[in-house]
Amino acid sequence: MRVQHGFVSTRAGGAAHFLDFGGTGRTAVCLHGVTGHAWAWHDVAAELTAYRRVVALDLRGHGDSSWSAEGDYGTESQVDDLEDLLAVAGPGPVDVIGSSWGALIGLGFAARHPGEVASLSIVDIEPSFVQTETDVPERPRFFSSVEEIVGAERAATGSAPGPMLEVMAHFGTRPAEGGFVRKHDPYFFGRWPFRSDDRWGELNGLGCPALLVNAGKTFVQPDVMEKMRAAVDHGQPVRLVRLPEAAHVVPVDAPADLARELIAFFAELDGETD
């Protein structure tokens, strides 16, 4: 799989970095969660490129995308950057695949542009939260070796494949004096702005096919995902699947399982037999 890098100018005055994994057919854009990066979709994309052209975005403040000096990282600002990306990289209706915060960004985009979203895959997130923006778990900020980075990635997942941990470690950090630091704005060590979101209204108004994926080892409750499934069931194809052995960051922890469910979902949309 040959991966190409791209940048698009954003209305905020920065640049959004994305990965183009190639592939055939309609564009599928993949959106990672907070403190992640576009390479989280590497193994999933390797399976999907036989069915879709796969593009993954580094969210604002993450990976190789620009940081905001003003801390302008709300979900709606991330939707702005997705709009700017798709104006260049994804003509026509697209399949949006979002993990955690990425799914809320995808939901926001679908609400703004209902005719431009062929389907929305919501991977392990709830539309609203009891936690505040500053209820952020402690995470290591500095690493003295690559092995230490990989160990931290392993501790943050359940049973992620070893090569995927290497990908996350390599592309999720950068050299610093005496070691390595994470490749995202330090802002996210203290604040996760999406925790103020309430997107139930957008979910109820979703007018496209939807796939909902619930990990088994996660804070996302199965009964909430059931309510979400009911909220989006407006006569369009809707699937709710559970991956009992997966941890919250599903594209990293269980990429083969997630790819299998996405491929089955796309086969249904494309009128093929599972």
N, C-alpha and C positions, 0 to 999 in steps of 0.2 A: 504494500500500500504506500503510494507516494503522497506525501503530505506537502501542501503548498501553504505558505504564509501570505496574509494580506492585511492591509491597513485601510481604513476608511476615515475620512475627516468627519468629526461630529459637530453638531450645532453648538456644543458647549465649548468648542475651541480646541478640543483634544483629538486624539486618534484612538480608534477602536481596532484592536488586533483580532484576527480570526484565523482559524485553520480550515483549509479546504481539503478534505480527505478524498475528494473525487467521488466517483460512482456514476450511476445511471438513473434516469428518471427525474421525478419531481424533487425539488430541494427540501431537505430536512435540516432545520437549524437546531442545534443543541445548546442548551444553556445550563451552566454549572451552578453550584450553590455558593454560599458565602465562604470566603477564604480558599476557594478552589481555583481551577483554571481550565482552559479549553481542552488541555490534554487529558482531562478526566474521561473524555469520551473516546479515547484512542481504541480500546478493545471493542467497544460497542460499534464504533464506526467501521472497523474491519469487517464486521458481519453485515452491516446495513448497506454497504456500498453496492451490493448486488441488486438492491431494490430502490435506493434513493441516492441522489447526490448529497453528501453529508458535509455540513459546515458547522463549526463550533466557534462560539464567540468567547473571548476573554471579557468578562464584565468590567465595567469601569472600576478602576482601582485595583484590578487583579491582573496577574500574568504580565503580558506585554502591552496592555491597554493603558491609557493615560490615567494618572491620579488627578483628583479634584482638590485644588488648593483650598476650596471653600467647604470641603466635606459634603459635596452635593451628591449623595449616594442613595437617595430614595428610590423606591421601585419605579416610580414614574420617570425619573431621570434615566434609569437603566432601560426603560421602554423606549425613550428617545433614541438612545444609542442603537438599540435593535432596529428601530425604524431606519436609521441612517445606514446600517449594515445592509438591510434587505433592499433598500433602494438601489444598491449596487450589486449585491451578491446573490439575491434571491428573487428574480422576477417571477411573477405569477403566484398563485396560491402555494403556500408552503406548509409542510408538516412541522409543528413546533414541539420539541421534546425538552422538557425542563425538569431538572433535578432540584428538589428543595426550593431555595429562593428563585432559581431559574424558572420553576413552574409558575410562580407568582408573576414573574416578569412576562412569561408567555401568556398568562391569563390577561394581564393588562394590555398586551399587544392585541390579543383577540378581541377584547372589548372595544378597542379603538378602531380595529380594522377587521370586522367580522367576515367580510368577503375575501380577505387575503389569507385566511387560515384554513387549510384543508382538514387539519386535525390537530388536536392538542393532547399531548401525553404529559400527565401530571405524576411525577415520580416522588412519592413519599414526602408530602407536605400537607399541612392544614391551612385553610384560608385565613385564619385569625389565631391570635396567641394570647395566653395569659401572662407570659413573660413581658418585661419591658425591654426597650432597646438596649439598655445597659446590663441586662442579665446575660452576660457573655461568659462561657466557660473559659477557664485558664488554659492557655496553650503555650508551649515553648516558643520562644522568639529567636533563639540563637542556637546554632549547631556547630560543633567543632569538627565534624567529619560527615562524609556521605553516609556512612553506616549508621550514624546517629539520626540522620534525617529519615532513612528508611525505617529505622526502629520506631520513630515517632509516627510515621504513616501507618505502620503495622498496628500500633496501639490504638489508632483512631478508627480502624476498620475492624471487621469481624474476621473474614477469611479471604481477603483480597489476594488474587494471584501475585506471586512474587514479581514477575515482570511489570505488572501494573503498578506495584509499589515503587519500583525503580523509576518508572515514567513519572509518577507523581512527585517523587523526591527530586529528580533531575530538573524538571521543568517548573517546579513550584518554589524553588529557592534560587538565590544568586549569591556570588561570593561577597564576603565582607571581611573586614580586618580580623584575621585569626580564625575565620570559619565561614559560615553561611547564615543568611537570614531569609525569611519567607518573602516571596515575590508578590506581596500585596501591600497596600497602604496600611501602616500601623493603626490607622483609624479603626480597623476591624478587630483589633484586640480589645477595644473597649465599647464598641457600639455596633449593633446589627439593626439598621434602620427598618428593615421589613417587619420587625416585631410589632410595629405600630399599624401594620396593614390589617384591613378587614375586607376581604374580597369575596364574601359570600354572595353579594349582589351580582358581581360579574360572573360568578360561577353559575348562578341561577339563570343568567341571561346568555350563557354560552350556546351558540347555535351551530356548532360543528361536532363531528364525531370526537369521542374522547376515550383515552385509555388512562386508567388510574392504577398505579402500582403502589402497593403497600409492603414495605419491608417487614420482616418478622422481629428484628432486633432493633427497635427504634422507639422514639417518643410518640410517633404518629399513631393514633389509636384506630383500630379496625372499625369501631362504631362510627367514628367521624368520617372515615373513608366511605362507609356505607351511606351516610347522609350526603356526602359529596356525589356519589354515584346517582342517588335519587335526584339531586339538584340539577344534574346535567342531562337527565333522561327526558329529552323532548322529542323522541321519535328518531333521533340520529343513533347510529351505532355507538354503544357505550360498553366498555369492558372494565371490570375491576378484578385485578389479579393480586395474589399475595405470594411473596417470595419468603418463605418462613426462615430460611437460613441467612438472609441478607441483612446487613447493617444499613444505617440510614443513607450513606453515600453509595447508592446502589450501582451507578455506573462504574465505580472503582471496586466495590466489594463483590459484586456478582454480575460482571459484564456479560457473560455468556447467557445467563438466565434472562437478563433484561433484554438483550438483543433478540432472544427467542420470542419473547412476548411482543416486542415491537414488530418483528417480522410477521407474526401471526395476525396482528392488528392491521398492518399494511396490506396483507393478503386479502383480508376481509374488505378493506376499502377499495382495493383494486379489482374486486370481483373474482378472486382466485380461491381455491380450496386450501384450507389450512394444511 
